[in-house]
Amino acid sequence: MSQSNTQPNSGRRQFLKQSGIVTAAVASLGIARSAHAAEDNTIRLALIGCGGRGTGAVADALSVQGEGPIALYAVADLDEVRMNAQLKGLTNKFADKINVSDDRKFLGFDAYRKAIDLLRPGDVAMCTTRAYIRPVHVEYAVQKGVNVFMEKPFSPDPGGLKRMLAAGEAAEKKNVKVAAGLQCRHSPARQALIDKIRSGEMGDIPLIRANRLGGRSRWMESQGDQSNVLLEQLKFGKINLFWIGSGHMVDNLIHQIDECCWIKDAWPVSAIGMGAREVGSTDCGQNLDTYAMEYTFPDGTKAFCGFRRQKDSRSDFATYIHGTKCAAQFSGNVHAATVRMFKDQRISEDHVSWTPTPDAFRPWQYEWNDFIHSIRTDRPHNEAKRACYADYVSLMGRAACHTGQEVTWDQVTSSDFQFCQYLDDLQTDSEVPVKADENGQFPVPVPGRWTEL
């Protein structure tokens, strides 16, 4: 879901260019070595997980302007065919910034260690696999003193988030930079609306609505290579099995759930929800087709978040704010910076009262511009705690829908539940933590019979 946008922003570009000159001058004096990656001033990237999101993030990193040289240096994955195909695509676009020799291509469950071991302080480990193994990879990179970019979600379960929080705390002590894939927080247009909210221009905010409603998406159990069940699940299960990728609601809606918390400048104290499968569903995965969640914040105000995958139904991909003085739109389709305030509660084009200066880049590019600038200038940059908290909120909502019960912040943050208890010891021949029945159907959440906290 990462995409580049090379549309210029002269003011920001000039600032970054000047910052790059200053950093280079400091480097020539041998000062503040931690601000950049060793003597040659190249920030080396190690891509761990060569899927679309990972390679998209590489493209964004390599598109940063005015901050000195950046190069992809090592790659790690479980699938050699996919790894080579994605690397070829990146080389076609960024030939002079791809420096991955054959001995820096690693395969297997220990490949992340080999890739990270090649990095230096100031370099970046890009942890972009599915969420199941993210805490293990981030923890190792932090132990090695290497900066981290981690995609969302950050763990499929509360136990993994506890581990991730600990890694974030260790990173803080070591001055290791951590960027998290909740890119919308880096949008200047959204930040401008946040400033108006904080100054009281919208009044109090009793209600937020965040929806991601789309078409049908079903998964039939793969009929591919049955010789290794674990690798097959990891290849085809992705967001269809909770233990691998958190499920499709969390994987997609976490962005807008995080936006709700940013708007409120708070984390909800509880969530209730409901969910269901479409009539006649043949989906063999674990997801529900519909998720509807009501979050309650400490002041008693609400955020309603909806997710749906259903054929022939209305689509909506946006976050709306209803203040006591007026309404606003905070984001739009595919995380576009569709930001505007309205004259009253009517959300329509003919009631717009204010729009910010349009964003010059997509939010993914702003995210990487900010991250690389933090590395070059050695300014604090650690998004681990905020990212984990946003994921906790997402898991609250998921658990509320799956169990049919109210779920509190204290419940989810104190839980040690994990779908898989042996992540550190995963091997190609490891047992899978969840199995399909004789019809190929994986366990589906049923209130009263389901546990994920």
VOKOL-637247 format. One line per 2 residues: their letters; for each residue x, y, z of C-alpha. Coordinates in nm, 2 decimals, padded with zeros to 4 digits, always signed. Layout:
N
A	X,Y,Z | ...
***
This chain:
453
MS	+00.00,+00.00,+00.00 | +00.30,+00.23,-00.01
QS	+00.32,+00.45,-00.31 | +00.55,+00.73,-00.42
NT	+00.46,+01.07,-00.54 | +00.73,+01.28,-00.69
QP	+00.52,+01.59,-00.72 | +00.74,+01.88,-00.61
NS	+00.71,+02.09,-00.29 | +00.96,+02.36,-00.34
GR	+00.96,+02.49,+00.02 | +01.01,+02.15,+00.18
RQ	+01.25,+02.03,-00.09 | +01.47,+02.34,-00.03
FL	+01.46,+02.28,+00.34 | +01.56,+01.91,+00.30
KQ	+01.83,+02.01,+00.05 | +01.98,+02.26,+00.29
SG	+01.96,+02.00,+00.58 | +02.14,+01.75,+00.36
IV	+02.42,+02.00,+00.30 | +02.45,+02.07,+00.67
TA	+02.46,+01.70,+00.75 | +02.73,+01.64,+00.49
AV	+02.93,+01.93,+00.64 | +02.90,+01.78,+00.99
AS	+03.00,+01.44,+00.86 | +03.31,+01.58,+00.70
LG	+03.42,+01.71,+01.05 | +03.36,+01.36,+01.20
IA	+03.09,+01.50,+01.43 | +02.76,+01.33,+01.54
RS	+02.84,+01.01,+01.36 | +02.52,+00.86,+01.48
AH	+02.32,+01.10,+01.26 | +02.41,+00.90,+00.95
AA	+02.53,+00.56,+00.84 | +02.90,+00.54,+00.89
ED	+03.18,+00.70,+00.69 | +03.04,+00.68,+00.34
NT	+02.72,+00.86,+00.45 | +02.49,+00.60,+00.27
IR	+02.19,+00.49,+00.46 | +02.17,+00.12,+00.39
LA	+01.83,-00.05,+00.38 | +01.77,-00.42,+00.45
LI	+01.42,-00.53,+00.32 | +01.28,-00.81,+00.54
GC	+00.97,-00.93,+00.36 | +00.96,-00.87,-00.01
GG	+00.58,-00.83,-00.07 | +00.41,-00.53,-00.22
RG	+00.41,-00.32,+00.09 | +00.78,-00.38,+00.15
TG	+00.89,-00.30,-00.20 | +00.65,+00.00,-00.20
AV	+00.82,+00.12,+00.11 | +01.16,+00.08,-00.05
AD	+01.05,+00.29,-00.34 | +00.94,+00.56,-00.10
AL	+01.27,+00.55,+00.09 | +01.47,+00.57,-00.23
SV	+01.26,+00.87,-00.35 | +01.35,+01.09,-00.05
QG	+01.52,+01.40,-00.19 | +01.79,+01.62,-00.04
EG	+01.90,+01.39,+00.24 | +02.21,+01.22,+00.10
PI	+02.26,+00.87,-00.05 | +02.02,+00.58,+00.03
AL	+02.06,+00.23,-00.11 | +01.89,-00.10,-00.08
YA	+02.17,-00.33,+00.05 | +02.02,-00.66,+00.15
VA	+01.69,-00.86,+00.12 | +01.53,-01.14,+00.31
DL	+01.23,-01.35,+00.24 | +01.08,-01.71,+00.25
DE	+01.01,-01.72,-00.12 | +01.30,-01.69,-00.36
VR	+01.08,-01.64,-00.67 | +00.90,-01.35,-00.52
MN	+01.22,-01.20,-00.38 | +01.39,-01.20,-00.71
AQ	+01.09,-01.07,-00.90 | +01.04,-00.77,-00.66
LK	+01.41,-00.70,-00.66 | +01.41,-00.69,-01.04
GL	+01.12,-00.44,-01.04 | +01.30,-00.22,-00.80
TN	+01.62,-00.24,-01.00 | +01.43,-00.13,-01.32
KF	+01.32,+00.18,-01.14 | +01.61,+00.26,-00.91
AD	+01.91,+00.10,-01.08 | +02.17,+00.33,-00.92
KI	+02.02,+00.28,-00.57 | +02.00,-00.10,-00.56
NV	+02.32,-00.26,-00.43 | +02.21,-00.61,-00.35
SD	+02.47,-00.87,-00.45 | +02.37,-01.24,-00.46
DR	+02.55,-01.30,-00.12 | +02.32,-01.04,+00.03
KF	+02.00,-01.23,-00.06 | +01.88,-01.44,+00.22
LG	+01.61,-01.71,+00.25 | +01.45,-01.88,+00.54
FD	+01.32,-01.81,+00.89 | +01.66,-01.69,+01.00
AY	+01.71,-01.47,+00.70 | +01.62,-01.16,+00.89
RK	+01.92,-01.20,+01.12 | +02.16,-01.23,+00.83
AI	+02.03,-00.92,+00.66 | +02.02,-00.71,+00.98
DL	+02.38,-00.83,+01.08 | +02.51,-00.65,+00.76
LR	+02.37,-00.31,+00.87 | +02.55,-00.04,+01.06
PG	+02.42,+00.22,+01.31 | +02.23,+00.47,+01.11
DV	+02.10,+00.21,+00.86 | +01.74,+00.08,+00.85
AM	+01.59,-00.26,+00.89 | +01.26,-00.26,+00.70
CT	+01.04,-00.51,+00.89 | +00.76,-00.56,+00.63
TR	+00.65,-00.92,+00.66 | +00.30,-01.01,+00.78
AY	+00.23,-00.91,+01.14 | +00.29,-01.26,+01.30
IR	+00.67,-01.23,+01.32 | +00.71,-00.85,+01.34
PV	+00.80,-00.83,+01.71 | +01.07,-01.09,+01.66
HV	+01.23,-00.89,+01.38 | +01.20,-00.55,+01.54
EY	+01.34,-00.68,+01.87 | +01.65,-00.81,+01.70
AV	+01.71,-00.50,+01.50 | +01.69,-00.28,+01.81
QK	+01.93,-00.52,+01.99 | +02.18,-00.46,+01.71
GV	+02.13,-00.08,+01.74 | +01.98,-00.05,+01.39
NV	+01.70,+00.19,+01.30 | +01.36,+00.03,+01.22
FM	+01.08,+00.09,+00.98 | +00.79,-00.15,+01.06
EK	+00.48,-00.20,+00.86 | +00.14,-00.23,+01.02
PF	-00.02,-00.42,+01.18 | +00.25,-00.46,+01.45
SP	+00.13,-00.79,+01.60 | -00.18,-01.00,+01.55
DP	-00.23,-01.04,+01.93 | -00.19,-00.86,+02.26
GG	+00.10,-01.07,+02.37 | +00.30,-00.97,+02.06
LK	+00.22,-00.61,+02.12 | +00.37,-00.63,+02.47
RM	+00.69,-00.76,+02.32 | +00.68,-00.48,+02.06
LA	+00.64,-00.22,+02.33 | +00.94,-00.35,+02.52
AG	+01.14,-00.33,+02.20 | +01.03,+00.03,+02.15
EA	+01.14,+00.12,+02.51 | +01.48,-00.04,+02.44
AE	+01.50,+00.17,+02.12 | +01.43,+00.48,+02.32
KK	+01.72,+00.41,+02.55 | +01.96,+00.34,+02.26
NV	+01.85,+00.64,+02.05 | +01.74,+00.39,+01.78
KV	+01.49,+00.55,+01.54 | +01.16,+00.37,+01.49
AA	+00.91,+00.46,+01.22 | +00.57,+00.28,+01.20
GL	+00.35,+00.24,+00.89 | +00.07,+00.46,+01.00
QC	+00.16,+00.72,+00.74 | -00.14,+00.94,+00.77
RH	+00.00,+01.11,+01.08 | +00.26,+01.27,+00.85
SP	+00.01,+01.44,+00.62 | +00.04,+01.83,+00.66
AR	-00.32,+01.87,+00.55 | -00.44,+01.65,+00.83
QA	-00.21,+01.82,+01.07 | -00.36,+02.16,+00.97
LI	-00.71,+02.03,+01.06 | -00.57,+01.89,+01.39
DK	-00.45,+02.24,+01.47 | -00.80,+02.38,+01.41
IR	-00.95,+02.11,+01.63 | -00.71,+02.18,+01.91
SG	-00.78,+02.55,+01.89 | -01.15,+02.49,+01.94
EM	-01.27,+02.59,+01.59 | -01.49,+02.28,+01.56
GD	-01.60,+02.30,+01.93 | -01.61,+01.97,+02.12
IP	-01.58,+01.65,+01.93 | -01.86,+01.41,+02.05
LI	-01.86,+01.19,+01.74 | -01.62,+01.05,+01.48
RA	-01.72,+00.81,+01.20 | -01.46,+00.60,+01.02
NR	-01.55,+00.36,+00.74 | -01.38,+00.13,+00.50
LG	-01.66,-00.04,+00.30 | -01.57,-00.23,-00.01
GR	-01.65,-00.52,-00.24 | -01.65,-00.89,-00.17
SR	-01.32,-01.06,-00.09 | -01.32,-01.43,-00.02
WM	-01.05,-01.69,+00.02 | -01.07,-02.05,-00.08
ES	-00.81,-02.28,+00.07 | -00.52,-02.30,-00.17
QG	-00.48,-02.61,-00.38 | -00.11,-02.54,-00.43
DQ	+00.19,-02.72,-00.29 | +00.07,-02.93,+00.00
SN	+00.42,-03.06,+00.10 | +00.46,-02.78,+00.36
VL	+00.15,-02.66,+00.53 | +00.32,-02.38,+00.72
LE	+00.47,-02.22,+00.41 | +00.14,-02.26,+00.23
QL	-00.04,-02.08,+00.51 | +00.21,-01.80,+00.51
KF	+00.19,-01.76,+00.13 | -00.19,-01.78,+00.09
GK	-00.33,-01.71,+00.44 | -00.20,-01.35,+00.48
IN	-00.49,-01.15,+00.61 | -00.73,-01.45,+00.60
LF	-00.58,-01.62,+00.91 | -00.57,-01.42,+01.23
WI	-00.24,-01.56,+01.35 | -00.05,-01.45,+01.03
GS	-00.19,-01.10,+00.95 | -00.45,-01.00,+01.22
GH	-00.74,-01.04,+00.98 | -00.86,-00.81,+00.71
MV	-01.04,-00.56,+00.93 | -00.74,-00.48,+01.15
DN	-00.50,-00.50,+00.85 | -00.70,-00.23,+00.67
LI	-00.89,-00.02,+00.92 | -00.61,+00.03,+01.17
HQ	-00.52,+00.35,+00.98 | -00.86,+00.51,+01.04
ID	-00.88,+00.38,+01.39 | -00.55,+00.55,+01.46
EC	-00.70,+00.87,+01.30 | -00.99,+00.86,+01.54
CW	-00.74,+00.85,+01.84 | -00.53,+01.12,+01.69
IK	-00.84,+01.35,+01.65 | -00.94,+01.28,+02.01
DA	-00.58,+01.29,+02.14 | -00.68,+01.00,+02.36
WP	-00.71,+00.62,+02.36 | -01.06,+00.46,+02.41
VS	-01.15,+00.30,+02.74 | -01.38,+00.04,+02.59
AI	-01.53,-00.11,+02.27 | -01.84,-00.29,+02.18
GM	-01.91,-00.44,+01.84 | -02.08,-00.69,+01.62
GA	-01.99,-00.87,+01.31 | -02.13,-01.13,+01.06
RE	-02.06,-01.33,+00.75 | -02.25,-01.28,+00.43
VG	-02.53,-01.52,+00.36 | -02.40,-01.81,+00.15
ST	-02.03,-01.73,+00.21 | -01.79,-01.99,+00.08
DC	-01.49,-01.82,+00.24 | -01.26,-02.08,+00.40
GQ	-01.07,-01.82,+00.60 | -01.14,-01.68,+00.95
NL	-01.26,-01.33,+00.87 | -01.61,-01.20,+00.92
DT	-01.74,-01.00,+00.63 | -01.88,-00.71,+00.84
YA	-01.73,-00.54,+01.15 | -01.91,-00.26,+01.33
ME	-01.74,-00.11,+01.64 | -01.83,+00.16,+01.89
YT	-01.54,+00.30,+02.08 | -01.59,+00.51,+02.40
FP	-01.32,+00.76,+02.50 | -01.24,+00.87,+02.85
DG	-01.48,+01.17,+02.82 | -01.77,+00.95,+02.71
TK	-01.76,+01.05,+02.35 | -01.78,+00.80,+02.06
AF	-01.60,+00.68,+01.75 | -01.80,+00.45,+01.52
CG	-01.57,+00.24,+01.29 | -01.71,+00.02,+01.02
FR	-01.55,-00.24,+00.79 | -01.74,-00.44,+00.52
RQ	-01.65,-00.67,+00.23 | -01.98,-00.74,+00.04
KD	-02.09,-00.75,-00.32 | -02.33,-00.49,-00.46
SR	-02.31,-00.27,-00.16 | -02.23,+00.10,-00.11
SD	-01.86,+00.18,-00.08 | -01.71,+00.44,+00.16
FA	-01.35,+00.50,+00.25 | -01.33,+00.81,+00.47
TY	-01.31,+00.95,+00.82 | -01.57,+01.21,+00.93
IH	-01.56,+01.44,+01.24 | -01.88,+01.59,+01.39
GT	-01.79,+01.88,+01.63 | -02.04,+02.08,+01.83
KC	-01.98,+02.37,+01.59 | -01.95,+02.20,+01.25
AA	-01.84,+01.88,+01.07 | -01.52,+01.79,+00.88
QF	-01.37,+01.53,+00.67 | -01.03,+01.40,+00.78
SG	-00.93,+01.16,+00.50 | -01.06,+01.01,+00.18
NV	-01.03,+00.72,-00.06 | -00.71,+00.51,-00.03
HA	-00.58,+00.74,+00.25 | -00.60,+01.05,+00.03
AT	-00.57,+01.38,+00.22 | -00.93,+01.48,+00.15
VR	-00.94,+01.73,+00.43 | -01.21,+02.00,+00.47
MF	-01.44,+02.17,+00.72 | -01.80,+02.23,+00.66
KD	-02.04,+02.52,+00.75 | -02.25,+02.29,+00.96
QR	-02.32,+01.92,+01.00 | -02.40,+01.87,+00.63
IS	-02.11,+01.69,+00.46 | -02.14,+01.80,+00.09
ED	-01.94,+02.00,-00.16 | -02.16,+02.30,-00.14
HV	-02.11,+02.33,+00.24 | -01.73,+02.34,+00.25
SW	-01.60,+02.63,+00.46 | -01.23,+02.56,+00.47
TP	-00.96,+02.35,+00.30 | -00.59,+02.34,+00.38
TP	-00.30,+02.37,+00.14 | -00.31,+02.05,-00.05
DA	-00.05,+01.79,+00.03 | +00.24,+01.78,-00.22
FR	+00.31,+01.42,-00.16 | +00.12,+01.10,-00.07
PW	+00.14,+01.03,+00.30 | +00.37,+00.74,+00.25
QY	+00.63,+00.97,+00.10 | +00.60,+01.23,+00.38
EW	+00.65,+00.94,+00.63 | +00.98,+00.85,+00.47
ND	+01.09,+01.21,+00.42 | +01.04,+01.27,+00.80
FI	+01.21,+00.94,+00.90 | +01.52,+00.99,+00.69
HS	+01.55,+01.35,+00.80 | +01.54,+01.23,+01.16
IR	+01.82,+00.99,+01.10 | +02.03,+01.25,+00.92
TD	+01.99,+01.51,+01.19 | +01.98,+01.27,+01.49
RP	+01.65,+01.41,+01.62 | +01.43,+01.18,+01.83
HN	+01.20,+00.96,+01.63 | +01.03,+00.67,+01.80
EA	+00.67,+00.58,+01.69 | +00.67,+00.24,+01.86
KR	+00.45,+00.32,+02.16 | +00.19,+00.52,+01.96
AC	+00.18,+00.24,+01.69 | +00.13,-00.03,+01.95
YA	-00.15,+00.16,+02.12 | -00.33,+00.21,+01.79
DY	-00.30,-00.16,+01.73 | -00.43,-00.23,+02.08
VS	-00.74,-00.02,+01.99 | -00.78,-00.23,+01.67
LM	-00.76,-00.55,+01.86 | -01.02,-00.42,+02.12
GR	-01.26,-00.37,+01.84 | -01.18,-00.71,+01.68
AA	-01.23,-00.89,+02.01 | -01.56,-00.71,+02.08
CH	-01.70,-00.82,+01.74 | -01.57,-01.18,+01.77
TG	-01.68,-01.24,+02.13 | -01.99,-01.03,+02.14
QE	-01.88,-00.87,+02.47 | -01.76,-00.53,+02.58
VT	-01.38,-00.52,+02.58 | -01.19,-00.26,+02.78
WD	-00.85,-00.10,+02.74 | -00.73,-00.26,+03.06
QV	-00.83,-00.60,+02.93 | -00.65,-00.58,+02.60
TS	-00.34,-00.42,+02.73 | -00.30,-00.67,+03.02
SD	-00.36,-00.97,+02.80 | -00.07,-01.21,+02.72
FQ	-00.27,-01.40,+02.46 | -00.08,-01.52,+02.15
FC	-00.21,-01.72,+01.86 | +00.13,-01.88,+01.82
QY	+00.35,-01.95,+02.12 | +00.67,-02.05,+01.93
LD	+00.75,-01.77,+01.70 | +01.12,-01.76,+01.79
DL	+01.16,-02.13,+01.69 | +00.96,-02.13,+01.37
QT	+01.12,-02.36,+01.10 | +01.00,-02.48,+00.77
DS	+00.87,-02.80,+00.92 | +00.70,-02.64,+01.22
EV	+00.34,-02.73,+01.31 | +00.09,-02.47,+01.22
PV	-00.10,-02.30,+01.51 | -00.44,-02.34,+01.33
KA	-00.57,-02.60,+01.09 | -00.86,-02.64,+00.85
DE	-01.12,-02.90,+00.90 | -01.20,-03.18,+00.65
NG	-01.38,-02.93,+00.43 | -01.10,-02.68,+00.42
QF	-01.27,-02.44,+00.66 | -01.06,-02.27,+00.92
PV	-01.21,-02.19,+01.26 | -01.45,-01.88,+01.25
PV	-01.52,-01.67,+01.56 | -01.84,-01.76,+01.74
PG	-01.93,-01.57,+02.06 | -01.91,-01.79,+02.37
RW	-01.67,-02.03,+02.20 | -01.39,-01.79,+02.09
TE	-01.08,-01.66,+02.27 | -00.84,-01.39,+02.16
L	-00.76,-01.21,+02.48
***
